[in-house]
Amino acid sequence: MIIIKIKIKIIILSILLAVFMYPKTLNFCISNIQNIYTAKKLNNIIVQDNHISTNPDKIKIIFMFDDGWKSIYTEAYDIMKKYNYKASVQIIPSLIGEKEYMTYKEIADLYLGGWDLLNHSYSHKENMYYNCSELLSDINKAKQWMDNRYIGKNSDILVIPYGEINPYLIEQLKDAGYHNIRTSDNIITLYTNEIEYYPVTTINLLTCITVNEVKSILTQTAKNPKAVILILHKIGDTDDGYGMTYSKEKLEQIILFINKHSDKYEIIKYSRLF
């Protein structure tokens, strides 16, 4: 009995020593265990869209969160759940789990909650406009990453990094089986025999954009019906210095305005446009 107690104390002391001496290694091990559990959970669940059909007489509004920032999960997710809405997140696999970005478990929670997870390339590299082959490879790598982790339902839906796409890449993406591409100001749909542009109104919700400005654009859109995409990045009350952080309060005010005019507008996920 005494020997057993001594062994238990040694094990506890070893764990405590590891915590203090190798915190990064311990965190890495814990993160991997959590990721394995999350993948197993996703593998055993079939995610279905149990929703009613969209109303063809209403203007479709889509909330799209670029890059996979952690504040999407900690701030925006609760607001959307409060009003029973789903949104879409464009993830960058190489940044998953990095500082200020969501973890695999967090994006899995969104996925299981009915949100879209879309392909935003694996690395989100700059200056790739003329490097079509390399960018295609990076996009395919992201798709494979999503598919291998059981969150690939919409991995063939692409949000092009930095918003501009080389026309040569469009045909390559079509041949590779991608469904559509969202650029900075439009959507390109890719079908077996044709490539078409899908008309939308895009609103980038930068820090400086007021709720009244958004209301005004939505009101104008009602006169010329067209789907509206609201693009967001970080959610919070402190500007990150790049103008990419949008207030949680303003986000909720926009949702309340849309709710007030639910006879005209309908909030849907991006994948439900098509």
WOSULHU-V560785 format. One record per pair of residues at least 6 apart in sequence whose C-alpha atoms are under 7 Angstrom apart, sorted by the first residue. I is the first residue (numbers start at 0). GAP is how many residues later the second one is. D is the distance in whole Angstrom. If there is no record, write none. Layout:
i: (I | I)
gap: (GAP | GAP)
d: (D | D)
This chain:
i: (18 | 34 | 34 | 37 | 38 | 38 | 41 | 42 | 46 | 48 | 57 | 57 | 57 | 58 | 58 | 58 | 58 | 58 | 58 | 59 | 59 | 59 | 59 | 59 | 59 | 60 | 60 | 60 | 60 | 60 | 60 | 60 | 61 | 61 | 61 | 61 | 61 | 61 | 61 | 61 | 62 | 62 | 62 | 62 | 62 | 63 | 63 | 63 | 63 | 63 | 63 | 63 | 64 | 64 | 64 | 64 | 64 | 64 | 65 | 65 | 65 | 65 | 66 | 66 | 66 | 66 | 67 | 67 | 67 | 67 | 67 | 67 | 68 | 68 | 68 | 68 | 68 | 69 | 69 | 69 | 70 | 70 | 71 | 71 | 72 | 74 | 74 | 75 | 78 | 79 | 84 | 85 | 85 | 85 | 85 | 86 | 86 | 86 | 87 | 87 | 87 | 87 | 87 | 88 | 88 | 88 | 89 | 89 | 89 | 89 | 89 | 90 | 90 | 90 | 90 | 91 | 91 | 91 | 91 | 91 | 92 | 92 | 93 | 93 | 94 | 95 | 95 | 95 | 96 | 96 | 110 | 110 | 115 | 115 | 116 | 117 | 117 | 117 | 117 | 118 | 118 | 118 | 118 | 118 | 118 | 118 | 119 | 119 | 119 | 119 | 120 | 120 | 120 | 120 | 121 | 121 | 121 | 121 | 122 | 123 | 127 | 128 | 128 | 129 | 131 | 142 | 142 | 142 | 145 | 145 | 155 | 155 | 156 | 156 | 156 | 156 | 157 | 157 | 157 | 158 | 158 | 158 | 159 | 159 | 159 | 162 | 162 | 163 | 163 | 173 | 177 | 178 | 178 | 178 | 179 | 179 | 179 | 179 | 180 | 180 | 180 | 181 | 184 | 185 | 185 | 185 | 186 | 186 | 186 | 187 | 187 | 187 | 187 | 188 | 188 | 188 | 188 | 189 | 198 | 199 | 199 | 199 | 200 | 200 | 200 | 200 | 201 | 201 | 201 | 202 | 202 | 202 | 203 | 203 | 203 | 204 | 204 | 204 | 204 | 205 | 205 | 205 | 205 | 206 | 206 | 206 | 206 | 206 | 207 | 210 | 210 | 232 | 232 | 233 | 233 | 233 | 234 | 234 | 234 | 234 | 235 | 235 | 235 | 235 | 236 | 236 | 238 | 257)
gap: (7 | 69 | 70 | 67 | 110 | 111 | 108 | 107 | 65 | 65 | 206 | 207 | 208 | 166 | 167 | 168 | 205 | 206 | 207 | 167 | 168 | 205 | 206 | 207 | 208 | 166 | 167 | 168 | 204 | 205 | 206 | 207 | 25 | 166 | 167 | 168 | 205 | 206 | 207 | 208 | 24 | 25 | 166 | 167 | 168 | 23 | 24 | 25 | 165 | 166 | 167 | 168 | 23 | 24 | 25 | 166 | 167 | 168 | 23 | 24 | 166 | 167 | 23 | 24 | 25 | 166 | 21 | 22 | 23 | 24 | 33 | 34 | 31 | 32 | 33 | 164 | 165 | 30 | 31 | 32 | 163 | 164 | 162 | 163 | 33 | 160 | 173 | 159 | 173 | 6 | 182 | 28 | 29 | 182 | 183 | 28 | 29 | 182 | 27 | 28 | 29 | 181 | 182 | 27 | 28 | 29 | 27 | 28 | 29 | 30 | 69 | 26 | 27 | 28 | 29 | 28 | 29 | 30 | 31 | 32 | 29 | 49 | 28 | 29 | 6 | 6 | 7 | 8 | 6 | 7 | 6 | 40 | 38 | 153 | 37 | 36 | 37 | 39 | 40 | 23 | 24 | 36 | 37 | 38 | 39 | 40 | 38 | 39 | 40 | 41 | 17 | 18 | 21 | 40 | 16 | 17 | 19 | 20 | 15 | 37 | 7 | 36 | 37 | 36 | 37 | 9 | 12 | 13 | 6 | 9 | 22 | 23 | 21 | 22 | 23 | 24 | 22 | 23 | 24 | 22 | 23 | 24 | 21 | 22 | 23 | 20 | 21 | 19 | 20 | 16 | 12 | 10 | 11 | 12 | 7 | 8 | 9 | 10 | 6 | 7 | 8 | 6 | 17 | 12 | 13 | 14 | 10 | 11 | 12 | 7 | 8 | 9 | 10 | 6 | 7 | 8 | 9 | 6 | 27 | 26 | 27 | 28 | 25 | 26 | 27 | 28 | 26 | 27 | 28 | 26 | 27 | 28 | 26 | 27 | 28 | 25 | 26 | 27 | 41 | 37 | 38 | 39 | 40 | 32 | 36 | 37 | 38 | 39 | 35 | 39 | 43 | 11 | 12 | 10 | 11 | 12 | 10 | 11 | 12 | 13 | 9 | 10 | 11 | 12 | 10 | 11 | 6 | 7)
d: (7 | 7 | 7 | 6 | 6 | 7 | 6 | 6 | 6 | 7 | 5 | 5 | 6 | 6 | 6 | 6 | 6 | 5 | 6 | 5 | 6 | 6 | 5 | 6 | 7 | 6 | 5 | 6 | 7 | 6 | 5 | 6 | 7 | 6 | 5 | 6 | 6 | 6 | 6 | 6 | 5 | 6 | 6 | 5 | 6 | 6 | 5 | 6 | 7 | 6 | 5 | 6 | 6 | 5 | 6 | 6 | 5 | 5 | 6 | 5 | 6 | 5 | 5 | 5 | 6 | 7 | 6 | 6 | 5 | 7 | 6 | 6 | 6 | 4 | 6 | 7 | 6 | 5 | 4 | 4 | 6 | 5 | 7 | 6 | 7 | 6 | 7 | 7 | 7 | 6 | 7 | 6 | 5 | 7 | 6 | 5 | 6 | 5 | 6 | 4 | 6 | 6 | 6 | 6 | 5 | 6 | 6 | 5 | 6 | 5 | 7 | 7 | 6 | 6 | 5 | 6 | 6 | 5 | 6 | 7 | 5 | 6 | 6 | 6 | 7 | 6 | 5 | 6 | 4 | 7 | 7 | 7 | 7 | 7 | 6 | 6 | 6 | 6 | 6 | 6 | 7 | 5 | 7 | 6 | 5 | 6 | 6 | 5 | 6 | 6 | 6 | 4 | 5 | 7 | 5 | 6 | 6 | 4 | 7 | 6 | 6 | 6 | 6 | 7 | 6 | 7 | 5 | 7 | 5 | 6 | 5 | 6 | 6 | 5 | 5 | 6 | 6 | 5 | 6 | 6 | 5 | 6 | 7 | 6 | 6 | 4 | 4 | 6 | 7 | 6 | 7 | 6 | 5 | 7 | 7 | 6 | 4 | 5 | 6 | 5 | 6 | 6 | 6 | 7 | 6 | 6 | 6 | 5 | 7 | 7 | 6 | 5 | 6 | 6 | 5 | 6 | 7 | 7 | 7 | 6 | 5 | 6 | 6 | 6 | 5 | 6 | 6 | 5 | 6 | 6 | 5 | 6 | 6 | 5 | 7 | 7 | 6 | 5 | 7 | 6 | 5 | 7 | 6 | 7 | 5 | 6 | 5 | 5 | 7 | 6 | 6 | 6 | 6 | 6 | 5 | 6 | 5 | 5 | 6 | 6 | 6 | 6 | 5 | 6 | 5 | 7 | 6 | 6)
